[in-house]
């Protein structure tokens, strides 16, 4: 059986996440599952905003948001570079270095829905990303996404705004 999954190279993760402090890079590996989907493996040994002696013992909303941000940035960059997103295929000015230099401005626009169904171990979990729809207005792309943690432990609907400079 042939796998349709494409591992996103570690170099890509390292290059695109270099804006984060070493302890703040939670995304350990990622796979491109096709034009609209990706999955990331995460591990949070210590939340970067908590004292070293404090641990929540579960995945919390703040860390989840950082994880989603890292996965969206890496997966979207990888998909754009590989011409997988039809809405951005005409943007020949967007290259590997564009993302390496962190020129893509991205932020969570709002939280539409989030449901924590079970406690998630922050040391080992995966997040599945699905890009539902992309809308363009000027140089801004509105990306509607859904996230599923560990196949149903919790899920979220978080629209992202991507501004191409």
Order of alpha helices (4+ residues) and beta strands (2+ residues): beta-alpha-beta-beta-alpha-alpha-beta-beta-beta-beta
